[in-house]
Amino acid sequence: MMKYLAVFFILMSVLLSGCSNEMYDIRISGYIVEVEKERILVAQALTADEYQEIKNESVKKLKEDGVMLIYLDTSGGNFNVGDEVEAWIDGVDQSYPAHASPSKITKK
């Protein structure tokens, strides 16, 4: 009986660890302030009014002002400066600006 119980717990551990980690993804949102060939720069945690105040600032000025910025890798997509986006990421390179490869990006 103990042997079966041990096998059961081992199988459950394997099954649970094999589940998708999508539920652990971090959701971020913000406005695109720069578009490059394969990545976008997003200013995070801004209201629409706050974005209107900074939208004409240079990236250098945004960095100096401490705006929360993150580069998100894109594989295509039709993104433009000013688009409000939402992205799901599971890890972030803590450089400044931060960098991540999202599992999903959507326009709001």
Phi, psi and omega in degrees: 000316179298326179296317180293322179295319178295317178297319179301312181295323178295315179297318179297320179298316179295315181296315181292323179286340179273355180293155179301140177269013180303326182291346179263358179299146176267134178260127175237157176216158180172192183245139179286127178248349179203139177239126175243181186301312185233021176202160176234152176253123185246132171269119187268161170056043178245143170280169178299321179294319178295321178297319180301326180289330185253354191300336180261004180281151176286159177299322178301316180294320178298320177296315180299325181278357177076022177295137180289110183243146176213133172275132176242127176293142176230148174242077184091215182084157182248086182250144180228153174302133180100344177295138172269128184233161175229137183222150177246122182232154179242007177186150184226133170284123188277022174293177174232119357295154177294167181219137179209157173249100185287151174280339181200140173228132176229151173275142177273000000 
